[in-house]
Amino acid sequence: MAGLMLRGVRKQFGDVSVIRDVDLDIEPGEFCVFVGPSGCGKSTLLRMIAGLEEISAGTIAIGDRVVNAVDPAERGVAMVFQSYALYPHMTVEENMGFGLRMTGVAKDVIRERVRVAAGILQLEPFLKRKPKALSGGQRQRVAIGRAIVRDPQVFLFDEPLSNLDAELRVAMRLEIARLHQELDASTMVYVTHDQTEAMTLADKIVVLRLGRVEQVGAPLALYDDPANRFVAGFIGSPRMNFLAATVAQKHDGAVTVALAAHDGTRITLPVAGAGLETGAPCALGIRPEHVDAEGEGGGECARLTVRIDVVEHLGGASYLYGTAPGGETLVVETRTGRDIRPGSPLTLTIPPTRSFLFDDAEQRVR
């Protein structure tokens, strides 16, 4: 097992920059997830670590060794792709051991490594089958087994669950989490656009946008303390609500904002508001689960009346989708919303201690 270090890593295709000055440390044994929208550069960054893409500038080190000029096969990494990439004419056992056989590893060593990997992944009953006789989840486990037998310093996963249905995705997510524990907490770097996978699997999340790192941290740290509006809106499902506002007044350690088009509704947030001026535009952020659909709360809370457009009942919880007077869409998570119907008005309460404030440049105001 080894850690990773990236310093000033860049990737350009002609005049187009797709990775921009990435600095990142991944500790030995960490499960690090690269997450972001499509086109943000997360897969390109993973391929640069693997050696499948040349870097335009910067340094990549695996353990104590700089690997900028090291061939992919010599970097001590193993990669699991979105497609299973299994040889259809080979059995599971042959697929898992093929890479070792091509590098001249002795047959008895290959056999033992495949046996151990098959035991970890519960593939022993399928070793003599060919890929066409396997389910999608079993095929993905074979692809992971092919990586395990190489005994790499770092495992790289490039959206490995994208081709699976919803139920299998959940099952394989649990398999990968269990695998990380059973392999003595091997270093793993995992790429996904699914923030649920990122939140449930990662020790560390790297949020990327347009080739830049927006924020790095533990899943709950990013959820509870986002650095900017992009991270706040990307981490969390359903996404955070945002209401247009202006700064009405600054106090000692607090800021009062007026919500746009809400009949002068104001809310005082416990933030210092450094850099904000009276009258400056800003945005109030509040997560769906922190909006009170009962209309209760203390005198410091803001109250808004919205029109409910859609109601989603999921059993234990309901999601209410409403339109505020300012035109914003508000999503509310409630455990007591079974009797709410589309088309009805609803008074919501927004607590200041659960709210976030973002300036006009979309940076978090603290």
ZAKESE-883887 format. One record per atom (N, C-alpha, C, O): residue in one letter; x, y, z. Coordinates in steps of 0.05 Angstrom, whole numbers, plus 5000, padded with zeros to 4 digits. Example, Ala and Ser with C-alpha at 12.3 -4.5 7.8 and 13.67 -1.06 7.14 Angstrom:
# residues 2
a526448865156
a524649105156
a526449345156
a528549345169
s525749555142
s527349795143
s525850015157
s526850235161
//
This chain:
# residues 366
m501749765000
m500050005000
m501850255000
m503950265013
a500950454985
a502550704983
a500650934980
a498350904972
g501551174988
g499951414984
g500551544957
g502251444942
l499151754952
l499451904926
l499952194933
l498852304952
m501652324916
m502052604918
m501952724890
m503452644872
l500352934887
l500153084862
l500853374868
l499753494887
r502653484852
r503453764855
r503353904829
r504853834810
g501754114827
g501554274803
g500954124778
g501854194756
v499253914780
v498753744757
v496753884738
v494653984746
r497653884713
r495954004692
r495853824668
r497553654663
k493653854653
k493253704628
k491953894608
k489854004613
q493253914584
q492154084563
q492053924537
q493753764531
f489853964523
f489553864496
f489654114477
f487554244474
g491954174466
g492254414451
g491954654470
g493454674489
d490054834463
d489655064480
d487555024502
d486955204517
v486454784503
v484354724522
v485554594547
v486854384545
s485054714570
s485954614596
s483754444608
s481554544613
v484354194613
v482254014625
v482953944654
v481153874670
i485453964662
i486253944690
i488054184696
i489954234682
r487354324718
r488654584723
r489954594750
r488554634771
d492554554751
d494154594775
d493054454799
d492354574820
v492754194797
v491754034819
v493953964839
v495953844832
d493454034864
d495253944887
d493553774905
d491353844914
l494553534911
l492953344926
l494753134940
l496653044928
d494053074964
d495352854979
d493352644987
d491252714998
i493952394981
i492252174988
i493951985006
i495951884997
e493151955030
e494751805049
e494551505044
e492651405033
p496651345052
p496551055049
p494050945063
p493551015086
g492650775049
g490250645061
g487650805058
g485550715066
e487851055048
e485351215045
e483651115022
e484751015002
f481051155024
f479251115002
f478451394993
f476851535007
c479551484971
c479151754961
c477351744936
c477851594918
v475251914936
v473351924914
v473552184900
v473352394912
f473952174873
f473752414856
f470852434847
f469852254834
v469552664852
v466752694845
v466452964832
v467853154838
g464452974814
g463853224800
g462053164776
g461652934769
p461053374763
p459353334740
p460853234716
p463353234716
s459353134697
s460653034672
s462353254659
s461553484658
g464753184651
g466553374638
g468253534657
g469653714648
c468253464683
c469853624702
c472753534703
c474453674714
g473453304690
g476253224689
g476952994708
g479352924710
k475052884722
k475752684742
k476852424730
k478852324741
s475752324708
s476852084695
s479552144683
s481351974684
t479952384672
t482552454660
t484652464682
t486852364678
l483952564705
l485852574727
l486652294737
l488952234743
l484652114738
l485151834745
l487051704725
l488851554733
r486551744699
r488151624678
r490951734679
r492851594671
m491351984687
m494052094690
m495551954713
m497951904711
i494151894735
i495351744757
i496151464747
i498351364754
a494451344731
a494951074720
a497151074699
a498350864694
g497851304687
g499751314666
g498651274638
g500051244619
l495951274637
l494651244611
l494351504596
l493751514572
e494751724610
e494851994598
e497452134607
e498052124631
e498852254589
e501252404597
e500352664610
e498352784603
i501952754630
i501353004642
i502753234627
i504953194617
s501553464627
s502753694613
s504653844631
s506553964621
a504253834657
a506053964676
a505453854704
a503253744709
g507353884722
g506953794749
g508353524755
g509853424739
t507753424779
t509053184789
t506952994801
t505153084816
i507152734795
i505552534807
i507452334820
i509252234807
a507052284846
a508652084861
a506851884873
a504851944885
i507751624871
i506351404884
i508351294905
i510451204898
g507551314930
g509451264952
g511651464951
g511151704951
d514151384951
d516451564950
d517551604922
d519651724919
r516151494902
r517351494875
r515751674856
r513251644854
v517051854843
v515852024822
v515451844798
v517351714788
v512951844787
v512351654766
v511651784739
v510551664721
n512352044737
n511752184712
n512652034687
n511252034667
a515051914688
a516151784664
a516051474667
a517451334652
v514551374686
v514351084690
v512050964674
v509851084674
d512450744661
d510450614646
d508150524664
d508550474688
p505650514653
p503350434670
p503750164684
p503050144707
a504849974670
a505249704682
a507149704705
a507149514721
e508849904707
e510949914728
e510250104751
e511850144769
r507850214751
r507150414771
r506050294797
r505750424817
g505450034796
g504349904820
g501449974825
g500449974847
v499950024803
v497150084805
v495549874789
v496649754771
a493049834796
a491249664781
a488649814778
a487649944796
m487549804753
m485249964747
m482849794740
m483049594725
v480449884750
v477949754743
v476349954728
v475850174737
f475549884703
f474250074685
f471250054687
f470149874700
q469850244674
q466950244673
q465950004658
q463949874666
s467249934636
s466549684622
s468149454634
s470449494643
y467049224635
y468348994648
y470848904634
y472748814646
a470848934607
a473248864591
a474248584596
a476648534599
l472348394597
l473148114601
l473347974574
l471948034555
y475147774573
y475447614548
y473247404548
y473047234565
p471547414527
p469147244527
p469846944524
p468346774532
h472246884512
h472946604507
h474446474531
h475046244531
m474946644552
m476346544575
m474446504598
m472446634600
t475146314616
t473646274640
t474246504660
t476046664656
v472646504682
v473146704703
v476046684713
v477446884717
e476846434718
e479546384729
e481646484709
e483646614718
e481346434684
e483246514664
e483246824661
e485446944658
n480946954662
n480747244660
n482247374683
n483747564680
m481847264708
m483047384731
m486147354731
m487547524741
g487147134720
g489947084720
g491447164695
g493847134694
f489947274675
f491247324649
f493547524651
f495647484639
g493047744666
g495147944668
g497747844680
g499947914671
l497447674700
l499847554713
l501247364693
l503647354692
r499647204679
r500847014660
r502447164638
r504547064630
m501447394629
m502847544609
m505447664619
m507247724603
t505747694645
t508247804656
t510147584666
t512147634678
g509447334660
g511247104666
g511147004694
g512946864703
v509047064709
v508746954736
v508246654735
v506846564718
a509446504754
a509146214754
a506246134757
a504646274770
k505545904745
k502745814745
k501645764773
k499345824779
d503345644791
d502345584817
d501845844833
d500045854850
v503446054828
v503046304841
v500446434831
v498846544847
i500046424805
i497546524793
i495146384805
i493146514813
r495246124806
r493045964816
r492346044845
r490046064852
e494446084862
e493946154890
e492746434892
e490946474908
r493846624877
r492746894878
r489846904869
r488247044881
v489246764848
v486446754838
v484646624859
v482446714863
r485646414872
r484046284893
r483346474916
r481146484925
v485346624924
v484946814946
v483047034938
v481247104953
a483447144914
a481647354905
a478847264901
a476947404908
a478447014891
a475846904887
a474446864914
a472046904916
g475946794935
g474846764961
g473847034972
g471747044984
i475447244968
i474647504978
i472147604964
i470347724977
l471947554938
l469647654922
l467347454919
l465447504905
q467547224933
q465547024932
q464946924903
q462746904894
l467146874889
l467046784861
l467746484858
l467946394835
e468346344880
e469246064877
e467345894860
e468345734844
p464645914862
p462945744846
p462945804816
p461945644800
f464146034809
f463946124781
f466646114766
f466746204743
l468646004778
l471346014766
l471545884739
l473145964722
k469945684734
k470045534708
k467945644688
k467845544665
r466445834696
r464545954677
r465846164660
r467946274666
k464546214637
k465346434620
k463546684625
k461346654635
p464546914617
p463047164624
p460147164616
p458447274629
k459447034593
k456647034584
k454746894603
k452346944602
a455846734621
a454246584640
a454046734667
a453146614687
l454946984668
l455047134693
l453147364692
l452547474670
s452147454715
s450647704716
s452447944714
s454947914715
g451248184712
g452948424711
g454548464735
g456948544734
g453348414759
g454848454784
g457148254786
g459248314796
q456748004777
q458847804778
q461047874759
q463447824765
r460447974736
r462548064717
r464248284728
r466648294725
q462848474742
q464448684754
q466248584776
q468448684780
r465348384791
r467048264812
r469448124799
r471648124811
v469048004776
v471347884762
v473348094754
v475748054757
a472348324744
a474148544737
a475748644761
a478048704759
i474348664784
i475748744808
i477748534817
i479948594826
g476948274814
g478848054821
g481348064804
g483548004814
r481048134779
r483348154761
r485348364772
r487748344769
a484248574784
a485948784796
a487148684822
a489548734828
i485648534838
i486648444864
i489048264861
i490948284876
v488948074841
v491147884839
v493848014832
v495947894837
r493748254823
r496248394816
r497648504842
r499948594841
d496148494864
d497248594890
d498448874886
d500748914892
p496849074877
p497849334871
p498249504896
p497149434917
q499749714894
q500049914915
q497550084917
q496750174939
v496250144894
v493950314893
v491950194873
v492650114851
f489350184882
f487150104864
f485850354853
f485350544867
l485350344827
l483950574813
l481350464802
l481350264787
f479150604808
f476450524798
f475350754781
f475050984792
d474650704756
d473550914739
d470550854734
d469950704716
e468850974750
e465950934749
e465150644745
e463850574726
p466050464763
p465650174758
p462750084760
p462149864752
l460950244771
l458150154775
l456250274755
l453850234757
s457250434737
s455450574718
s453750394701
s451550474693
n454650154695
n453149984677
n451249794692
n449949624679
l450949834718
l449249654734
l446549794740
l446350034740
d444449624744
d441949744752
d442049834781
d443949784795
a439849974789
a439950104815
a440449914839
a441949974856
e439149684838
e439449494860
e442249384861
e443449354883
l443349314838
l446049214837
l448149424845
l450149354857
r447549674838
r449449884846
r449749894876
r451949924887
v447449874890
v447549874920
v449149634930
v450849664948
a448549404919
a449949154928
a452949174923
a454549104940
m453749264899
m456549284892
m457949504908
m460349484914
r456449714915
r457649924932
r458449814959
r460549874969
l456749644970
l457349514995
l459649314992
l461349295010
e459749174969
e462048994963
e464649144963
e466649044974
i464749374950
i467249524948
i468049634975
i470449634982
a466149724991
a466749815018
a467949585035
a469849625050
r466749355033
r467749115047
r470449035037
r472148965053
l470849055011
l473448984999
l475649165010
l477849065016
h475149425013
h477149605024
h477949525052
h480349555059
q476149425067
q476749345095
q478249075094
q480149045110
e477448895077
e478748625077
e481548625065
e483148455072
l482148825049
l484848835037
l486649015054
l488449145043
d486249005080
d487949155098
d487949455091
d490049585092
a485549555085
a485249835079
a487149935057
a488450135061
s487249785035
s488949865012
s488050145002
s485750225004
t490050284991
t489450554980
t487750524955
t488450374937
m485550664954
m483750654932
m482950934923
m482451104939
v482950974896
v481951224885
v479651154866
v479950984848
y477451284870
y474951204858
y473651444845
y473351654857
v472851414819
v471651634804
v468651574801
v467851354794
t467051774807
t464151754802
t462952024799
t464052224808
h460652044785
h459052284784
h456752274804
h455252464807
d456552044818
d454351994836
d455152074864
d456851934876
q454052294875
q454952384901
q454152194923
q455352204945
t452052024919
t451351834939
t453551624942
t454251554965
e454751534920
e457051354922
e459351484936
e460751364952
a459851744930
a462051884942
a461651904972
a463451854988
m459251974981
m458652015009
m458851755025
m459851755048
t458051535013
t457951275028
t460551125027
t461050965045
l462251165007
l464751015005
l467151155015
l469051025026
a467251415013
a469851555016
a470751605044
a469051655062
d473351595049
d474551725072
d475052015065
d474852195083
k475752065040
k476352335031
k474952385004
k475152204986
i473652605000
i472352674975
i473852914963
i474553104976
v474352894937
v475453114921
v473353204902
v472653064883
v472353444906
v470253554888
v471553714866
v473053904871
l471053634841
l472253764818
l470153914801
l467853834799
r470954144790
r469354284771
r471154424751
r473054574758
l470654364725
l472254484703
l475254454707
l476754634702
g476054214717
g478854144719
g480154254744
g482554214748
r478654394761
r479854504786
r478654354810
r476354264810
v480254344831
v479354234856
v477854454872
v479054654878
e475254404877
e473654604891
e473954574921
e474054774936
q474054324931
q474354274959
q475153984964
q474353814949
v476653934985
v477553674993
v476853635022
v477353815038
g475753405029
g475153355057
g473553105061
g472852965042
a473053035086
a471452805093
a468552855084
a467753085083
p467052645078
p464252685067
p462552865084
p461353055074
l462352815110
l460652985127
l461753265131
l460253455135
a464353295129
a465553565131
a464653735107
a464053965110
l464653615083
l463753765060
l460753815061
l459854025052
y459253635072
y456353665074
y455753885094
y453954055089
d457053885117
d456454075138
d457854345134
d456854545145
d460054355119
d461654595118
d462654645089
d465054645085
p460854675069
p461754715042
p463154985038
p462455185051
a465154985021
a466755225017
a465455424998
a465955665000
n463755334981
n462455514962
n459755394953
n458955174961
r458355554937
r455655474929
r455655224912
r453755054913
f457755184895
f457754944879
f457954694896
f456354504891
v459754684915
v459954454932
v457454414948
v456554184952
a456354634959
a453854614974
a451554494958
a449954334969
g451454564933
g449254464916
g449754184905
g447854034899
f452354104903
f452953844891
f452853624911
f451953404905
i453853674936
i453853474957
i451253484972
i450553684985
g449653274971
g447053264984
g444953194963
g444953304941
s443053024971
s440852944953
s438252924969
s438152764987
p436253084961
p436253294940
p438153514947
p439053544969
r438753674926
r440753884929
r439754104948
r437354124953
m441654274957
m440954494974
m439154694959
m439454734935
n437254814974
n435655034963
n437255294965
n438755344984
f436855474945
f438155734945
f436055944940
f434455924921
l436056154957
l434156374955
l435656634951
l437556694966
a434956784930
a436157044925
a435657234948
a433357244958
a437657394956
a437357574978
a439257814975
a440957814957
t438958004992
t440758234993
t441358285023
t439758225040
v443758405028
v444558465055
v443058705064
v443258925053
a441458675086
a439858895096
a441259035119
a440959285122
q442858895135
q444059015158
q446358835168
q446158585166
k448458955178
k450658805190
k450858875219
k450659105228
h451258665235
h451458695264
h454158595273
h455858525256
d454658585298
d457158475309
d456858165309
d455558045326
g458058035288
g458057745286
g455557635274
g454957395276
a453957805260
a451457705247
a450757885223
a451658115222
v449257775205
v448357915182
v445357865178
v444457645180
t443858085174
t440958055167
t440658085137
t441658285125
v439357895125
v438857905096
v435857925091
v434257805105
a435158065069
a432358075060
a432057895036
a433557915017
l430157715038
l429657525016
l428257664993
l426257804998
a429157634969
a428057774946
a425257674940
a424657434942
a423457864934
a420657804926
a419157644947
a417457484941
h419857684973
h418457544994
h417257745014
h417357695038
d416157965003
d414858165020
d416558265043
d415558305065
g419058305038
g420858415059
g421658215080
g422658295101
t421157955076
t421957755096
t424957775101
t426557775082
r425657775126
r428457795134
r429257565152
r427557455166
i431757505152
i432857305170
i435657385178
i437257465161
t436357355204
t438957435214
t440657185218
t439857005233
l442857175203
l444556935204
l446956985222
l448157205222
p447856775237
p450156805255
p452756785240
p454256595246
v453356965222
v455856965207
v457057255209
v455557445211
a459657265208
a460957525210
a460457705186
a460257955189
g460257585162
g459657735138
g461957915129
g461458125117
a464357825134
a466657985125
a466658025095
a466157835080
g467058275086
g467058325058
g464358395046
g464258505024
l462158345061
l459558415051
l458858705058
l459558795080
e457558845040
e456559115045
e453559115045
e452358955032
t452459305059
t449559335059
t448559385030
t449559555015
g446459235022
g445459244995
g446659054976
g445759024953
a448758904985
a450158724967
a448458474961
a447058374980
p448358374936
p446858134931
p448257894943
p450657884945
c446657694951
c447657444962
c445657224958
c443557274946
a446156994969
a444356764966
a444156624993
a446256575006
l441756555001
l441356405026
l440956115018
l439356045001
g442555935030
g442355655025
g441155505049
g441955555071
i439355315043
i438155155064
i437654875053
i436354845032
r438454665067
r438054395058
r435154305062
r433854395081
p434054135044
p431254055046
p430453945073
p428253995082
e432253795086
e431553675112
e431553875135
e430653815157
h432654115130
h432754315151
h430454525148
h430154695166
v428854505127
v426454675125
v424154545140
v423654305137
d422854705158
d420754595174
d418054635159
d417254865155
a416754415152
a414254435138
a411854475156
a409654515147
e412354485182
e410254525202
e409754825207
e407754905219
g411654995197
g411255285201
g411855375229
g410955585237
e413255205244
e413755275272
e416655385274
e417855445253
g417655415298
g420355525302
g420255775318
g418155905322
g422655865326
g422956105343
g422656355327
g422256355303
g422756585342
g422356835329
g424556915310
g424057095293
e426856795311
e429056855293
e428756735266
e430156805247
c426856545264
c426556395238
c425056575218
c423456755225
a425556525192
a424056655170
a421856465162
a422156225162
r419556585155
r417256425146
r416556505118
r416256735111
l416156295101
l415556345073
l413056175066
l412755955077
t411356285049
t409156135039
t409656055010
t410256224994
v409555805005
v410055704978
v407655544968
v406055444983
r407555514941
r405455344929
r406655074923
r408755064909
i405554864933
i406554594929
i405754494901
i403354484895
d407754424885
d407254334857
d407154034855
d405453914841
v409053904868
v409353614866
v409953494894
v411353614909
v408753264900
v409353124925
v410252844918
v408952694904
e412552774929
e413652504926
e413552354953
e414952434971
h411952154955
h411751994979
h413651754976
h413151584959
l415551724994
l417451504992
l417151315015
l418851145020
g415051335030
g414551165053
g415351305079
g413651435091
g417851275087
g418651395112
g418851695110
g418551835130
a419351805086
a419552095083
a418052175058
a417452015040
s417452435056
s416152555032
s417852795024
s418952935040
y417952834997
y419253064986
y417153254974
y415553164957
l417153494983
l415253694973
l416753894955
l418754004963
y415753924930
y416954114911
y415154354908
y412854324898
g416054584916
g414354814915
g415655054901
g418055054896
t413955254894
t414955494881
t414455724900
t412255784908
a416655864906
a416556094924
a415656344908
a415756344884
p414756554922
p413856794908
p416056914890
p415457044870
g418556874897
g420756974881
g421356804857
g423156864841
g419856584853
g420256414830
g422156184835
g422456004818
e423456174858
e425355964864
e423855704870
e421655704881
t425055484862
t423955224869
t425055144896
t427555144900
l423355064914
l424154974941
l423454684944
l421254594938
v425354524955
v424854244961
v424954214991
v426754305004
v422954075001
v422754035030
v422553735036
v420953595024
e424253635054
e423953365063
e422353365089
e423053505108
t420353195091
t418653195115
t417852905121
t417552735104
r417552855147
r416552595156
r413552595162
r412452395169
t412352835159
t409552865167
t407852975144
t405853105149
g408752935119
g407453065097
g405452895081
g404952955058
r404352695093
r402652505078
r400052635069
r398852545049
d399152835083
d396552955077
d396853205059
d394753315051
i399253285052
i399653515035
i399053435006
i399953234996
r397653614992
r396853554964
r397953764946
r398254004954
p398553694920
p399453894901
p397454114898
p395054064898
g398354364894
g396654594890
g395954744915
g394854964914
s396654624938
s395954754964
s398254934973
s400554884967
p397555154986
p399755334997
p400755205023
p399355065037
l403255265029
l404555155053
l406455365065
l408055475050
t406255415091
t408155595104
t410455435114
t410155245129
l412855525106
l415355395114
l416955565133
l416855815131
t418455445150
t420155585169
t423155525163
t423855295160
i424755735161
i427655705155
i429155795180
i429156025186
p430555605193
p432055685217
p434755805209
p436155695192
p435556025222
p438156155214
p440555985221
p442555995207
t440455825242
t442755665250
t443355435230
t445455315231
r441355365213
r441755155193
r442155265166
r442355115146
s442355535163
s442455655137
s445455735130
s447055765148
f445955755104
f448555835094
f448256085079
f446156145067
l450456245078
l450356495063
l452656495043
l454956425049
f452056575018
f454056574996
f453956854983
f451856964978
d456356954977
d456557224965
d456057204936
d455356994925
d456257434922
d455657454894
d457657294877
d456957224854
a459957234888
a461957064874
a461656764881
a463356604874
e459456704894
e458756434902
e460556314923
e460556064926
q462056474937
q463756374959
q462156384985
q460456554989
r462856195002
r461456185028
r462256425046
r464556495047
v460256545058
v460656765077
v460456645105
v458456525112
r462556685122
r462556565148
r462456765170
r462456705194
//
